[in-house]
Amino acid sequence: MEFQKDNTFFTGRLKSMSYAFNGAVKLIRTEHSIMVQFSLGILMTIAGFYFHISQTEWLCQTVAIGLVLSVEGLNTAVEKIADFIHPNYHERIGFIKDIAAGAVFFAAMTAIAIGLIIYIPKFI
């Protein structure tokens, strides 16, 4: 079956959104790193309600959670493409995967810093 692009604005956007939603569900169901990050995002959301964080804190926390999940998803895509192109270990592929994982590390460290800035004062 050949792919046919839907050029209508409304139905085309709906199809794109359904593909994106299905991709997010696949990530959450199949990738352990996303499962961990998603679970932490849920815990931080619960903590936000518990500690009655401000609107600005909610914005920062939401951006941090979204950033980590997004970068983790892109890292997974890079790893899957790299494994498809070169299934065996290759030094260059390993280098590419390490760089993608480094991007996740930066996002996660940023999210941790934001979490500490928001929640440490709640405990003091």
MODELLER restraints for C-alpha pairs under 7 A, 6 or more apart:
rsr = mdl.restraints
at = mdl.atoms
rsr.add(forms.Gaussian(group=physical.xy_distance, feature=features.Distance(at['CA:6:A'], at['CA:12:A']), mean=5.07, stdev=0.5))
rsr.add(forms.Gaussian(group=physical.xy_distance, feature=features.Distance(at['CA:27:A'], at['CA:34:A']), mean=6.47, stdev=0.5))
rsr.add(forms.Gaussian(group=physical.xy_distance, feature=features.Distance(at['CA:28:A'], at['CA:34:A']), mean=5.65, stdev=0.5))
rsr.add(forms.Gaussian(group=physical.xy_distance, feature=features.Distance(at['CA:28:A'], at['CA:35:A']), mean=5.34, stdev=0.5))
rsr.add(forms.Gaussian(group=physical.xy_distance, feature=features.Distance(at['CA:34:A'], at['CA:69:A']), mean=6.74, stdev=0.5))
rsr.add(forms.Gaussian(group=physical.xy_distance, feature=features.Distance(at['CA:34:A'], at['CA:72:A']), mean=6.65, stdev=0.5))
rsr.add(forms.Gaussian(group=physical.xy_distance, feature=features.Distance(at['CA:37:A'], at['CA:69:A']), mean=6.63, stdev=0.5))
rsr.add(forms.Gaussian(group=physical.xy_distance, feature=features.Distance(at['CA:41:A'], at['CA:65:A']), mean=5.78, stdev=0.5))
rsr.add(forms.Gaussian(group=physical.xy_distance, feature=features.Distance(at['CA:57:A'], at['CA:118:A']), mean=6.49, stdev=0.5))
rsr.add(forms.Gaussian(group=physical.xy_distance, feature=features.Distance(at['CA:61:A'], at['CA:114:A']), mean=6.83, stdev=0.5))
rsr.add(forms.Gaussian(group=physical.xy_distance, feature=features.Distance(at['CA:61:A'], at['CA:115:A']), mean=6.99, stdev=0.5))
rsr.add(forms.Gaussian(group=physical.xy_distance, feature=features.Distance(at['CA:64:A'], at['CA:111:A']), mean=4.90, stdev=0.5))
rsr.add(forms.Gaussian(group=physical.xy_distance, feature=features.Distance(at['CA:65:A'], at['CA:111:A']), mean=6.84, stdev=0.5))
rsr.add(forms.Gaussian(group=physical.xy_distance, feature=features.Distance(at['CA:67:A'], at['CA:107:A']), mean=6.38, stdev=0.5))
rsr.add(forms.Gaussian(group=physical.xy_distance, feature=features.Distance(at['CA:68:A'], at['CA:104:A']), mean=6.62, stdev=0.5))
rsr.add(forms.Gaussian(group=physical.xy_distance, feature=features.Distance(at['CA:68:A'], at['CA:107:A']), mean=5.28, stdev=0.5))
rsr.add(forms.Gaussian(group=physical.xy_distance, feature=features.Distance(at['CA:68:A'], at['CA:108:A']), mean=5.80, stdev=0.5))
rsr.add(forms.Gaussian(group=physical.xy_distance, feature=features.Distance(at['CA:71:A'], at['CA:103:A']), mean=6.93, stdev=0.5))
rsr.add(forms.Gaussian(group=physical.xy_distance, feature=features.Distance(at['CA:71:A'], at['CA:104:A']), mean=5.65, stdev=0.5))
rsr.add(forms.Gaussian(group=physical.xy_distance, feature=features.Distance(at['CA:72:A'], at['CA:104:A']), mean=5.71, stdev=0.5))
rsr.add(forms.Gaussian(group=physical.xy_distance, feature=features.Distance(at['CA:75:A'], at['CA:100:A']), mean=5.19, stdev=0.5))
rsr.add(forms.Gaussian(group=physical.xy_distance, feature=features.Distance(at['CA:75:A'], at['CA:101:A']), mean=6.22, stdev=0.5))
rsr.add(forms.Gaussian(group=physical.xy_distance, feature=features.Distance(at['CA:78:A'], at['CA:97:A']), mean=6.97, stdev=0.5))
rsr.add(forms.Gaussian(group=physical.xy_distance, feature=features.Distance(at['CA:79:A'], at['CA:97:A']), mean=6.00, stdev=0.5))
rsr.add(forms.Gaussian(group=physical.xy_distance, feature=features.Distance(at['CA:82:A'], at['CA:93:A']), mean=6.30, stdev=0.5))
